Amino acid sequence: MSRNIYTQEQLDFLRDGYKAQRVPELTLKFNEKFDQARTEKAIKSTLKREGFKCGRAPGFRKGERLTYSKEQMAFIMEAYTRMSLDEMTAAFNRKFQETKTVKQLRSFTRNHNIRSGRTGRYEKGNIPWTAGTAGKGICKPNSGSFQKGDVPVNVRPLGSERICPQDGFILLKIEEENPYTGAPTRYKHKHVVIWEETHGPAPEGYVIRFLDGNKLNCILENLGLFTRAESLQMTRLGFGDVPDEFKPTITAMAKLDAKRFELVRELAD
């Protein structure tokens, strides 16, 4: 937002008002005086951009002019320990004949570091409202409650496929116990399933890669078994980005590099 959106009168009002009021109160006064609908964020940005300073530290300060009287501040500090914000706002307005909103009082408590002391959790010994209502028809299952044996409509059948959002590989739903959840089915990389159907699991230290670099082409003829060192060198040499005619060359170079590093380590040992 550029400076010319604010008139000089408005900027003067913000500069002077910021010395006496905090951003929430200043925003309300600004909007009332100039018939605007500026947000607290917009006013705060303008104050920062124009270099206007309030000269205050957080909390109450002697001599600071506030839109709340001492009696009202004392009421808020006491009431907030035993009422919700909604209840406190209603009680505040009744007592002082005000029209404050919940948002205004929330901003006031935050700006002045007023805490309710509540954790939001049930305390030890709390008795739930449903205690003693069993069998009285007060709480009943809703019409959409699951019954034993029900199968959710979004359960996908065996053989279903989806793209893994983390690595972009195709995942295939198979009948195999999930090692993480114990479920009787799981999703597994499709290319791994296809390889294992013919060759069995890859040996320790080996990985299955796509010979054409296309991880969606899961036919057996497009899969190859490589050591982790070879696979690392293929990635380092940009295997996935080179044209197809250069991929066999990159593969051969990766195998040579991996073997060379292995021999260097053996000699060093």
Protein Blocks (a to p, Z undefined) as FASTA:
>chain_A
ZZklpcfklmmmmmmmmmmpcfklmmmmmmmmnopabdfklmmmmmmmnopaehiaedjd
ehiacfbdfklmmmmmmmmmmpcfklmmmmmmmmnopabdfklmmmmmmmnopaehigoi
acehiacfkgopgonlmaccdfkbccehiacfklccehiacddfknopacdddddddfkn
opabdcddfklmmmmmmnopadehiacddfklpaklmcfklgccddfklmmmmmmnommm
mcfklmmmmmmmmmmmmmmmmmmmmmmZZ
